[in-house]
């Protein structure tokens, strides 16, 4: 289960619309309590993919990731996942997403159709890396 | 001891520990020691061949060890390592089905295209403007190649005179809308392609809306006003414009509007005066020629979609079918181009008919026209009428008009004395366009007699008056 505050969700949707027709990307910072991940904050990250590929690819460089890890730790949080947009594509992970993912992270995907953010989903990679499993999103912290 | 900071995702394998203390003197030894302590982490750090996974990065002293000595980077006692995953992802074109793999096998065998390239073709949306001589091979080959969505723009219907070169249309398609005829043929070749028909003329009003839906435009138009319209719209929308044009035995191809490449206006800032360059309908075209140029355009479209090829950006390919020779001209982006230059003066679509001089100038005395039917009536009433056939000898060999004075355009002014200003003179050509130039030339030379232009030319006479005459 992933708790996503409405303000975090709207930031992700805005980022997806701003980046359209390219993909946006960023990190989810938060905590884990019992089996629940809580997104406390998001941080947009520059899509390091080359321009011509940005319409269907995003890349967070290890340097940007290091910086995100460090700023999360300063806030007493962890990087617990990532978000990215799928311009004019469904909010479902691609094979490419699966090949480049790690388990336990939450992967939020927002579908942006013709510049308007639509469906928003979250996914977790199975431990054996075989498949992405849908993760339930809740908008209220209990 | 070396401290290894564990990212969140890997803590499930380190008993939820965010840090681990391990022994070692290099980055590699420390990571190996971590894997020995927590064996479950191994599969996520190392690929089957024992190398670190491509997206796993190790930072020592805040710097990626890739930029130091790799896994041999020495780490002092008490030093700190961070394991940092590089995160990538993105939407993918849908997978290829077995049916598609069988169909596109010869593309998949080319490493430059392969499965990834074919998936890009499947996801691509290409707009073909005009389904005539150039549009025919474009539509046929792009369908066969598996371009997922192909839009067709054409307002015309198939005419018998199209069949000599527009090989997408069949004899039985005469009088059908070209987009419908083309769609049927494309479906026959590849039912997996989504064909979108725009049975309309491309105008300044609809061009941006239509083109915005596509990734790449292939320009197969036969006139200057549409060519400038397509160019400007593509520049404004940032879409590559794969250009081709043909006349008689010569053709050109290039890719305009690509990032950092020139546009059509960099090459031709303004159109030629109307009438100077005849259309294919007047000047003729070798039927094979648009087949060759359109096929070159299709190859460029496919290359632009697949990527990593050398496209015709910044190069103009010139082809002469009569001499059978290709030449390549270098094209530079014009810094002062009014559309794509640093300080553009044209920022929205304009009136392209006016730009190309096709709108009548109010100051100029209008050219009087007469329809074929009216002309027949005046002739039958016994009026004395002089006919001036301004066509070239090879055209008169196709069909002659009886009792006409033969005066090719080049001779008309110096043979003015052969005309009788007291009788009306009617000027004839194939479609009533070049005859206007004949009237203008005589007017300039000072001819005072009454001059009429036969509207739509001899083809109208054959259609409306003398059905025994051929239309060409």
Interface residues (C-beta under 8 A of the other chain):
Chain A: X23 X25 X32 X49 X51 X52 X56 X57 X58 X59 X60 X61 X62 X63 X65 X66 X69 X78 X79 X80 X82 X84 X86 X87 X89 X90 X93 X94 X95 X96 X97 X100 X101 X102 X103 X104 X105 X107 X127
Chain B: X5 X7 X8 X9 X10 X11 X12 X18 X44 X55 X57 X59 X62 X64 X82 X84 X85 X86 X87 X88 X89 X90 X91 X92 X93 X95 X259 X307
